[in-house]
Amino acid sequence: MVQNLISTKRYKELTSKQIKELLEFLVDQSKEFSITANLDGVDFNPEIPQSISKNFSQFTLFTLANYTLESLVIEDDYISFEAGFGSENFGSVCSMPYYAIFQISIENSILFINPSATVAENFEDDFDDIKQKERSMNAFKLNR
């Protein structure tokens, strides 16, 4: 029964709206926070080297603090931010739709949990348009 509910488009839209509003609130409050996201919905540009990404789990924690938080962009359907990964601090822009965000936390306290981030069907084709838009924007920024 719950699986049927969290698998609906309406539920995904509701949680996405809540997540967006919560992230905007946290940014307005100048609060550092962490998100755990389903990697099926995360796009890395440039791609993370296999030597680093092989250590990621399906649900990976991203801490938004300092420069990573300053680089956060909140769009209508997704967020993006720059982050460094691995011991070599490999830089990449991470983009993800709100419904890919499973959890938002501050100082090890959970603020929000999104069960629709666990629904595999949500990640089959929806993110392709967002990925293409992000890549186009990045190409545009590089050509300035």
OpenMM code with the backbone's topology and positions (N, CA, C; nanometers):
from openmm import Vec3, app, unit

residues = "MET VAL GLN ASN LEU ILE SER THR LYS ARG TYR LYS GLU LEU THR SER LYS GLN ILE LYS GLU LEU LEU GLU PHE LEU VAL ASP GLN SER LYS GLU PHE SER ILE THR ALA ASN LEU ASP GLY VAL ASP PHE ASN PRO GLU ILE PRO GLN SER ILE SER LYS ASN PHE SER GLN PHE THR LEU PHE THR LEU ALA ASN TYR THR LEU GLU SER LEU VAL ILE GLU ASP ASP TYR ILE SER PHE GLU ALA GLY PHE GLY SER GLU ASN PHE GLY SER VAL CYS SER MET PRO TYR TYR ALA ILE PHE GLN ILE SER ILE GLU ASN SER ILE LEU PHE ILE ASN PRO SER ALA THR VAL ALA GLU ASN PHE GLU ASP ASP PHE ASP ASP ILE LYS GLN LYS GLU ARG SER MET ASN ALA PHE LYS LEU ASN ARG".split()
positions = [
    Vec3(0.0827, -0.1194, 0.0000),
    Vec3(0.0000, 0.0000, 0.0000),
    Vec3(0.0869, 0.1255, 0.0000),
    Vec3(0.1850, 0.1334, 0.0897),
    Vec3(0.2719, 0.2504, 0.0956),
    Vec3(0.3510, 0.2631, -0.0336),
    Vec3(0.3995, 0.1511, -0.0864),
    Vec3(0.4760, 0.1534, -0.2112),
    Vec3(0.3922, 0.2129, -0.3247),
    Vec3(0.2643, 0.1788, -0.3289),
    Vec3(0.1759, 0.2351, -0.4319),
    Vec3(0.1640, 0.3861, -0.4167),
    Vec3(0.1581, 0.4340, -0.2948),
    Vec3(0.1453, 0.5763, -0.2671),
    Vec3(0.2718, 0.6523, -0.3052),
    Vec3(0.3878, 0.6050, -0.2584),
    Vec3(0.5114, 0.6784, -0.2846),
    Vec3(0.5570, 0.6664, -0.4301),
    Vec3(0.4962, 0.5760, -0.5051),
    Vec3(0.5307, 0.5587, -0.6464),
    Vec3(0.4513, 0.6506, -0.7386),
    Vec3(0.3554, 0.7243, -0.6845),
    Vec3(0.2723, 0.8091, -0.7698),
    Vec3(0.3450, 0.9380, -0.8084),
    Vec3(0.3087, 0.9888, -0.9219),
    Vec3(0.3659, 1.1150, -0.9707),
    Vec3(0.3315, 1.2277, -0.8741),
    Vec3(0.2116, 1.2297, -0.8224),
    Vec3(0.1669, 1.3358, -0.7308),
    Vec3(0.2528, 1.3372, -0.6033),
    Vec3(0.2807, 1.2198, -0.5484),
    Vec3(0.3632, 1.2133, -0.4278),
    Vec3(0.5037, 1.2643, -0.4577),
    Vec3(0.5576, 1.2241, -0.5708),
    Vec3(0.6911, 1.2695, -0.6108),
    Vec3(0.6927, 1.4217, -0.6245),
    Vec3(0.5888, 1.4795, -0.6824),
    Vec3(0.5799, 1.6250, -0.6969),
    Vec3(0.5690, 1.6941, -0.5614),
    Vec3(0.4890, 1.6383, -0.4708),
    Vec3(0.4724, 1.6974, -0.3371),
    Vec3(0.6038, 1.6976, -0.2597),
    Vec3(0.6733, 1.5849, -0.2599),
    Vec3(0.7982, 1.5791, -0.1852),
    Vec3(0.9044, 1.6667, -0.2500),
    Vec3(0.9038, 1.6743, -0.3815),
    Vec3(1.0001, 1.7614, -0.4496),
    Vec3(0.9791, 1.9064, -0.4096),
    Vec3(0.8542, 1.9481, -0.4012),
    Vec3(0.8223, 2.0850, -0.3601),
    Vec3(0.8678, 2.1097, -0.2159),
    Vec3(0.8418, 2.0135, -0.1276),
    Vec3(0.8839, 2.0272, 0.0120),
    Vec3(1.0358, 2.0374, 0.0231),
    Vec3(1.1056, 1.9542, -0.0512),
    Vec3(1.2517, 1.9542, -0.0465),
    Vec3(1.3062, 2.0872, -0.0958),
    Vec3(1.2540, 2.1349, -0.2067),
    Vec3(1.3000, 2.2640, -0.2607),
    Vec3(1.2796, 2.3745, -0.1577),
    Vec3(1.1620, 2.3809, -0.0986),
    Vec3(1.1327, 2.4850, -0.0002),
    Vec3(1.2212, 2.4717, 0.1238),
    Vec3(1.2462, 2.3510, 0.1678),
    Vec3(1.3329, 2.3302, 0.2836),
    Vec3(1.4762, 2.3736, 0.2524),
    Vec3(1.5267, 2.3412, 0.1342),
    Vec3(1.6616, 2.3830, 0.0959),
    Vec3(1.6714, 2.5355, 0.0871),
    Vec3(1.5699, 2.5999, 0.0318),
    Vec3(1.5693, 2.7460, 0.0256),
    Vec3(1.5710, 2.8050, 0.1668),
    Vec3(1.4941, 2.7460, 0.2569),
    Vec3(1.4920, 2.7909, 0.3958),
    Vec3(1.6297, 2.7767, 0.4603),
    Vec3(1.6945, 2.6630, 0.4421),
    Vec3(1.8265, 2.6410, 0.5007),
    Vec3(1.9295, 2.7395, 0.4462),
    Vec3(1.9239, 2.7663, 0.3175),
    Vec3(2.0164, 2.8630, 0.2578),
    Vec3(1.9888, 3.0019, 0.3148),
    Vec3(1.8616, 3.0390, 0.3267),
    Vec3(1.8265, 3.1697, 0.3845),
    Vec3(1.8758, 3.1820, 0.5282),
    Vec3(1.8785, 3.0710, 0.6000),
    Vec3(1.9235, 3.0692, 0.7391),
    Vec3(2.0751, 3.0551, 0.7502),
    Vec3(2.1425, 3.0465, 0.6359),
    Vec3(2.2885, 3.0271, 0.6312),
    Vec3(2.3318, 2.9043, 0.7100),
    Vec3(2.2562, 2.7969, 0.6941),
    Vec3(2.2849, 2.6730, 0.7654),
    Vec3(2.3554, 2.5738, 0.6737),
    Vec3(2.4664, 2.5193, 0.7232),
    Vec3(2.5310, 2.4089, 0.6536),
    Vec3(2.4467, 2.2846, 0.6777),
    Vec3(2.4409, 2.1966, 0.5793),
    Vec3(2.3589, 2.0773, 0.5919),
    Vec3(2.4146, 1.9672, 0.5038),
    Vec3(2.3587, 1.8493, 0.5226),
    Vec3(2.3979, 1.7348, 0.4420),
    Vec3(2.2745, 1.6773, 0.3749),
    Vec3(2.2962, 1.6226, 0.2570),
    Vec3(2.1893, 1.5509, 0.1887),
    Vec3(2.2417, 1.4123, 0.1531),
    Vec3(2.1537, 1.3164, 0.1613),
    Vec3(2.1819, 1.1822, 0.1136),
    Vec3(2.0965, 1.1645, -0.0106),
    Vec3(2.1592, 1.1271, -0.1214),
    Vec3(2.0880, 1.1176, -0.2481),
    Vec3(2.1057, 0.9813, -0.3127),
    Vec3(2.0055, 0.9408, -0.3872),
    Vec3(2.0101, 0.8188, -0.4661),
    Vec3(2.0969, 0.8464, -0.5879),
    Vec3(2.2081, 0.7775, -0.6017),
    Vec3(2.3023, 0.8040, -0.7113),
    Vec3(2.2416, 0.7815, -0.8496),
    Vec3(2.1321, 0.7068, -0.8588),
    Vec3(2.0669, 0.6892, -0.9886),
    Vec3(2.0168, 0.8220, -1.0437),
    Vec3(1.9970, 0.9205, -0.9564),
    Vec3(1.9480, 1.0501, -0.9998),
    Vec3(2.0532, 1.1594, -1.0003),
    Vec3(2.1785, 1.1254, -0.9698),
    Vec3(2.2834, 1.2266, -0.9599),
    Vec3(2.3673, 1.2262, -1.0871),
    Vec3(2.3914, 1.3463, -1.1386),
    Vec3(2.4771, 1.3627, -1.2553),
    Vec3(2.6023, 1.4366, -1.2106),
    Vec3(2.7173, 1.3869, -1.2509),
    Vec3(2.8453, 1.4500, -1.2205),
    Vec3(2.9057, 1.5026, -1.3500),
    Vec3(2.9456, 1.6298, -1.3475),
    Vec3(3.0059, 1.6894, -1.4667),
    Vec3(3.1294, 1.7671, -1.4252),
    Vec3(3.2489, 1.7195, -1.4564),
    Vec3(3.2787, 1.5976, -1.5317),
    Vec3(3.2519, 1.4733, -1.4474),
    Vec3(3.2455, 1.3603, -1.5165),
    Vec3(3.2225, 1.2330, -1.4493),
    Vec3(3.3323, 1.2073, -1.3459),
    Vec3(3.2943, 1.1473, -1.2361),
    Vec3(3.3888, 1.1114, -1.1302),
    Vec3(3.4697, 0.9903, -1.1785),
    Vec3(3.6002, 0.9929, -1.1607),
    Vec3(3.6805, 0.8761, -1.1994),
    Vec3(3.6351, 0.7493, -1.1262),
    Vec3(3.6444, 0.6373, -1.1940),
    Vec3(3.6047, 0.5088, -1.1364),
    Vec3(3.6778, 0.4803, -1.0061),
    Vec3(3.8030, 0.5234, -0.9956),
    Vec3(3.8804, 0.4989, -0.8737),
    Vec3(3.8156, 0.5642, -0.7512),
    Vec3(3.7382, 0.6690, -0.7739),
    Vec3(3.6673, 0.7371, -0.6647),
    Vec3(3.5243, 0.6858, -0.6540),
    Vec3(3.4531, 0.6812, -0.7666),
    Vec3(3.3107, 0.6458, -0.7648),
    Vec3(3.2843, 0.5033, -0.7206),
    Vec3(3.3824, 0.4144, -0.7327),
    Vec3(3.3610, 0.2754, -0.6886),
    Vec3(3.3383, 0.2682, -0.5379),
    Vec3(3.3769, 0.3734, -0.4664),
    Vec3(3.3577, 0.3768, -0.3212),
    Vec3(3.2228, 0.4352, -0.2795),
    Vec3(3.1456, 0.4873, -0.3755),
    Vec3(3.0146, 0.5436, -0.3453),
    Vec3(2.9141, 0.4297, -0.3227),
    Vec3(2.8216, 0.4525, -0.2321),
    Vec3(2.7107, 0.3593, -0.2150),
    Vec3(2.5913, 0.4114, -0.2935),
    Vec3(2.4882, 0.3311, -0.3057),
    Vec3(2.3686, 0.3713, -0.3801),
    Vec3(2.3107, 0.5014, -0.3250),
    Vec3(2.3110, 0.5155, -0.1927),
    Vec3(2.2664, 0.6381, -0.1278),
    Vec3(2.3897, 0.7022, -0.0654),
    Vec3(2.4328, 0.8133, -0.1238),
    Vec3(2.5590, 0.8762, -0.0864),
    Vec3(2.5334, 1.0096, -0.0174),
    Vec3(2.6134, 1.0356, 0.0844),
    Vec3(2.6034, 1.1582, 0.1623),
    Vec3(2.6873, 1.2689, 0.0996),
    Vec3(2.6271, 1.3862, 0.0828),
    Vec3(2.6948, 1.5062, 0.0350),
    Vec3(2.6810, 1.6117, 0.1439),
    Vec3(2.7916, 1.6671, 0.1896),
    Vec3(2.7876, 1.7727, 0.2897),
    Vec3(2.8036, 1.9063, 0.2200),
    Vec3(2.7074, 1.9951, 0.2395),
    Vec3(2.7112, 2.1266, 0.1768),
    Vec3(2.7563, 2.2277, 0.2806),
    Vec3(2.8827, 2.2640, 0.2695),
    Vec3(2.9454, 2.3597, 0.3604),
    Vec3(3.0498, 2.4369, 0.2813),
    Vec3(3.0852, 2.5533, 0.3320),
    Vec3(3.1903, 2.6356, 0.2706),
    Vec3(3.1628, 2.6569, 0.1210),
    Vec3(3.2639, 2.6323, 0.0363),
    Vec3(3.2479, 2.6600, -0.1065),
    Vec3(3.1363, 2.5775, -0.1704),
    Vec3(3.1212, 2.4534, -0.1266),
    Vec3(3.0155, 2.3689, -0.1832),
    Vec3(2.8789, 2.4323, -0.1595),
    Vec3(2.8560, 2.4831, -0.0409),
    Vec3(2.7292, 2.5497, -0.0105),
    Vec3(2.7162, 2.6798, -0.0893),
    Vec3(2.8243, 2.7552, -0.1010),
    Vec3(2.8211, 2.8800, -0.1776),
    Vec3(2.7901, 2.8556, -0.3247),
    Vec3(2.8283, 2.7406, -0.3764),
    Vec3(2.8060, 2.7108, -0.5175),
    Vec3(2.6671, 2.6532, -0.5447),
    Vec3(2.5895, 2.6286, -0.4400),
    Vec3(2.4576, 2.5677, -0.4555),
    Vec3(2.3665, 2.6560, -0.5411),
    Vec3(2.3046, 2.5942, -0.6408),
    Vec3(2.2062, 2.6609, -0.7257),
    Vec3(2.0765, 2.5827, -0.7124),
    Vec3(1.9700, 2.6523, -0.6745),
    Vec3(1.8391, 2.5904, -0.6592),
    Vec3(1.7541, 2.6301, -0.7790),
    Vec3(1.7249, 2.5333, -0.8626),
    Vec3(1.6429, 2.5543, -0.9823),
    Vec3(1.5008, 2.5056, -0.9547),
    Vec3(1.4139, 2.5163, -1.0547),
    Vec3(1.2761, 2.4711, -1.0374),
    Vec3(1.2665, 2.3219, -1.0088),
    Vec3(1.3447, 2.2415, -1.0802),
    Vec3(1.3310, 2.0969, -1.0718),
    Vec3(1.4502, 2.0239, -1.0114),
    Vec3(1.5594, 2.0933, -0.9885),
    Vec3(1.6792, 2.0270, -0.9403),
    Vec3(1.7730, 2.1257, -0.8720),
    Vec3(1.8735, 2.0699, -0.8049),
    Vec3(1.9809, 2.1510, -0.7489),
    Vec3(2.1115, 2.1106, -0.8153),
    Vec3(2.2075, 2.2010, -0.8078),
    Vec3(2.3437, 2.1675, -0.8507),
    Vec3(2.4403, 2.2391, -0.7581),
    Vec3(2.5575, 2.1803, -0.7439),
    Vec3(2.6625, 2.2379, -0.6604),
    Vec3(2.7954, 2.1780, -0.7023),
    Vec3(2.9014, 2.2500, -0.6712),
    Vec3(3.0357, 2.2002, -0.6991),
    Vec3(3.0901, 2.1349, -0.5737),
    Vec3(3.1612, 2.0242, -0.5944),
    Vec3(3.2196, 1.9539, -0.4799),
    Vec3(3.3480, 1.8847, -0.5227),
    Vec3(3.4310, 1.8565, -0.4243),
    Vec3(3.5551, 1.7824, -0.4470),
    Vec3(3.5420, 1.6430, -0.3894),
    Vec3(3.5974, 1.5444, -0.4592),
    Vec3(3.5827, 1.4043, -0.4189),
    Vec3(3.7172, 1.3348, -0.4119),
    Vec3(3.7279, 1.2440, -0.3177),
    Vec3(3.8477, 1.1632, -0.3047),
    Vec3(3.9633, 1.2396, -0.2434),
    Vec3(4.0727, 1.1694, -0.2226),
    Vec3(4.1900, 1.2309, -0.1604),
    Vec3(4.2514, 1.3380, -0.2496),
    Vec3(4.2306, 1.3261, -0.3811),
    Vec3(4.2827, 1.4275, -0.4734),
    Vec3(4.1862, 1.5446, -0.4919),
    Vec3(4.0707, 1.5414, -0.4201),
    Vec3(3.9722, 1.6493, -0.4256),
    Vec3(3.9284, 1.6783, -0.5695),
    Vec3(3.8960, 1.5725, -0.6436),
    Vec3(3.8523, 1.5833, -0.7826),
    Vec3(3.7248, 1.6670, -0.7891),
    Vec3(3.7278, 1.7775, -0.8631),
    Vec3(3.6143, 1.8689, -0.8703),
    Vec3(3.5119, 1.8285, -0.9735),
    Vec3(3.3850, 1.8401, -0.9363),
    Vec3(3.2762, 1.8076, -1.0271),
    Vec3(3.1516, 1.8855, -0.9847),
    Vec3(3.0668, 1.9160, -1.0821),
    Vec3(2.9368, 1.9764, -1.0540),
    Vec3(2.8365, 1.8628, -1.0407),
    Vec3(2.7699, 1.8568, -0.9271),
    Vec3(2.6693, 1.7546, -0.9001),
    Vec3(2.5319, 1.8160, -0.9243),
    Vec3(2.4513, 1.7477, -1.0014),
    Vec3(2.3141, 1.7912, -1.0262),
    Vec3(2.2207, 1.6766, -0.9923),
    Vec3(2.1087, 1.7119, -0.9286),
    Vec3(2.0118, 1.6080, -0.8940),
    Vec3(1.8722, 1.6673, -0.8820),
    Vec3(1.7721, 1.5933, -0.9288),
    Vec3(1.6342, 1.6381, -0.9074),
    Vec3(1.5998, 1.6233, -0.7598),
    Vec3(1.5051, 1.7005, -0.7150),
    Vec3(1.4683, 1.6975, -0.5734),
    Vec3(1.4242, 1.5588, -0.5285),
    Vec3(1.3542, 1.4861, -0.6151),
    Vec3(1.3039, 1.3553, -0.5743),
    Vec3(1.4160, 1.2533, -0.5548),
    Vec3(1.5391, 1.2835, -0.5978),
    Vec3(1.6530, 1.1935, -0.5737),
    Vec3(1.7113, 1.2134, -0.4341),
    Vec3(1.6723, 1.3205, -0.3673),
    Vec3(1.7231, 1.3487, -0.2326),
    Vec3(1.6436, 1.2652, -0.1328),
    Vec3(1.7126, 1.1735, -0.0688),
    Vec3(1.6500, 1.0815, 0.0259),
    Vec3(1.6387, 1.1419, 0.1652),
    Vec3(1.7417, 1.2172, 0.2052),
    Vec3(1.7439, 1.2689, 0.3421),
    Vec3(1.8156, 1.4031, 0.3473),
    Vec3(1.7669, 1.4908, 0.4333),
    Vec3(1.8334, 1.6184, 0.4623),
    Vec3(1.8583, 1.6205, 0.6127),
    Vec3(1.9818, 1.6549, 0.6496),
    Vec3(2.0155, 1.6570, 0.7921),
    Vec3(2.1068, 1.7738, 0.8255),
    Vec3(2.1026, 1.8122, 0.9518),
    Vec3(2.1925, 1.9138, 1.0066),
    Vec3(2.2526, 1.8562, 1.1343),
    Vec3(2.3841, 1.8635, 1.1434),
    Vec3(2.4543, 1.8191, 1.2650),
    Vec3(2.4048, 1.6825, 1.3127),
    Vec3(2.3975, 1.5883, 1.2216),
    Vec3(2.3559, 1.4505, 1.2507),
    Vec3(2.2116, 1.4369, 1.2984),
    Vec3(2.1315, 1.5412, 1.2807),
    Vec3(1.9886, 1.5337, 1.3104),
    Vec3(1.9118, 1.5357, 1.1790),
    Vec3(1.8244, 1.4396, 1.1613),
    Vec3(1.7480, 1.4287, 1.0371),
    Vec3(1.6345, 1.5299, 1.0375),
    Vec3(1.6280, 1.6109, 0.9310),
    Vec3(1.5202, 1.7079, 0.9149),
    Vec3(1.4095, 1.6554, 0.8249),
    Vec3(1.4487, 1.5749, 0.7256),
    Vec3(1.3517, 1.5337, 0.6245),
    Vec3(1.3936, 1.4001, 0.5649),
    Vec3(1.2963, 1.3132, 0.5426),
    Vec3(1.3195, 1.1870, 0.4720),
    Vec3(1.2187, 1.1779, 0.3587),
    Vec3(1.2684, 1.1396, 0.2430),
    Vec3(1.1872, 1.1303, 0.1222),
    Vec3(1.1862, 0.9858, 0.0718),
    Vec3(1.0829, 0.9094, 0.1025),
    Vec3(1.0813, 0.7700, 0.0589),
    Vec3(1.0700, 0.7532, -0.0932),
    Vec3(1.0249, 0.8544, -0.1653),
    Vec3(1.0149, 0.8389, -0.3111),
    Vec3(1.1526, 0.8311, -0.3764),
    Vec3(1.2588, 0.8664, -0.3045),
    Vec3(1.3945, 0.8533, -0.3578),
    Vec3(1.4353, 0.7069, -0.3702),
    Vec3(1.3566, 0.6174, -0.3109),
    Vec3(1.3864, 0.4752, -0.3186),
    Vec3(1.3111, 0.4053, -0.4319),
    Vec3(1.2261, 0.4778, -0.5034),
    Vec3(1.1446, 0.4192, -0.6099),
    Vec3(1.2243, 0.4185, -0.7403),
    Vec3(1.2625, 0.3004, -0.7854),
    Vec3(1.3482, 0.2853, -0.9036),
    Vec3(1.2872, 0.3483, -1.0283),
    Vec3(1.1567, 0.3397, -1.0433),
    Vec3(1.0908, 0.3927, -1.1631),
    Vec3(1.1090, 0.5437, -1.1782),
    Vec3(1.1341, 0.6130, -1.0693),
    Vec3(1.1535, 0.7576, -1.0749),
    Vec3(1.2797, 0.7965, -1.1505),
    Vec3(1.3707, 0.7026, -1.1700),
    Vec3(1.5011, 0.7360, -1.2265),
    Vec3(1.5246, 0.6770, -1.3648),
    Vec3(1.4216, 0.6246, -1.4260),
    Vec3(1.4413, 0.5595, -1.5546),
    Vec3(1.4712, 0.6567, -1.6672),
    Vec3(1.3898, 0.7609, -1.6874),
    Vec3(1.4123, 0.8525, -1.7988),
    Vec3(1.3973, 0.9993, -1.7629),
    Vec3(1.3361, 1.0296, -1.6478),
    Vec3(1.3031, 1.1677, -1.6136),
    Vec3(1.4223, 1.2615, -1.6109),
    Vec3(1.5381, 1.2140, -1.5678),
    Vec3(1.6507, 1.3031, -1.5439),
    Vec3(1.7272, 1.3372, -1.6708),
    Vec3(1.7012, 1.2682, -1.7811),
    Vec3(1.7752, 1.2949, -1.9045),
    Vec3(1.7629, 1.4403, -1.9496),
    Vec3(1.6441, 1.4972, -1.9442),
    Vec3(1.6254, 1.6370, -1.9845),
    Vec3(1.7006, 1.7314, -1.8918),
    Vec3(1.6991, 1.7035, -1.7633),
    Vec3(1.7701, 1.7875, -1.6670),
    Vec3(1.9204, 1.7780, -1.6909),
    Vec3(1.9704, 1.6570, -1.7149),
    Vec3(2.1132, 1.6397, -1.7425),
    Vec3(2.1541, 1.7193, -1.8652),
    Vec3(2.0728, 1.7125, -1.9697),
    Vec3(2.1062, 1.7834, -2.0932),
    Vec3(2.1055, 1.9343, -2.0708),
    Vec3(2.0089, 1.9843, -1.9961),
    Vec3(2.0030, 2.1277, -1.9666),
    Vec3(2.1270, 2.1708, -1.8887),
    Vec3(2.1663, 2.0917, -1.7887),
    Vec3(2.2835, 2.1245, -1.7074),
    Vec3(2.4099, 2.1241, -1.7931),
    Vec3(2.4241, 2.0245, -1.8783),
    Vec3(2.5425, 2.0187, -1.9645),
    Vec3(2.5470, 2.1389, -2.0577),
    Vec3(2.4322, 2.1777, -2.1107),
    Vec3(2.4270, 2.2946, -2.1989),
    Vec3(2.4658, 2.4219, -2.1257),
    Vec3(2.4174, 2.4359, -2.0010),
    Vec3(2.4511, 2.5530, -1.9217),
    Vec3(2.5996, 2.5558, -1.8888),
    Vec3(2.6562, 2.4409, -1.8569),
    Vec3(2.7997, 2.4347, -1.8265),
    Vec3(2.8829, 2.4703, -1.9491),
    Vec3(2.8427, 2.4226, -2.0647),
    Vec3(2.9137, 2.4563, -2.1877),
    Vec3(2.9058, 2.6065, -2.2141),
    Vec3(2.7893, 2.6640, -2.1888),
    Vec3(2.7710, 2.8079, -2.2080),
    Vec3(2.8625, 2.8861, -2.1132),
    Vec3(2.8695, 2.8438, -1.9862),
    Vec3(2.9526, 2.9130, -1.8868),
    Vec3(3.1005, 2.9073, -1.9244),
    Vec3(3.1435, 2.7943, -1.9798),
    Vec3(3.2835, 2.7783, -2.0179),
    Vec3(3.3214, 2.8676, -2.1357),
    Vec3(3.2249, 2.9035, -2.2187),
    Vec3(3.2509, 2.9831, -2.3375),
    Vec3(3.2424, 3.1335, -2.3141),
    Vec3(3.2236, 3.1747, -2.1919),
    Vec3(3.2139, 3.3199, -2.1622),
    Vec3(3.3463, 3.3869, -2.1777),
] * unit.nanometer
topology = app.Topology()
chain = topology.addChain("A")
for resn in residues:
    res = topology.addResidue(resn, chain)
    for name in ("N", "CA", "C"):
        topology.addAtom(name, app.Element.getBySymbol(name[0]), res)
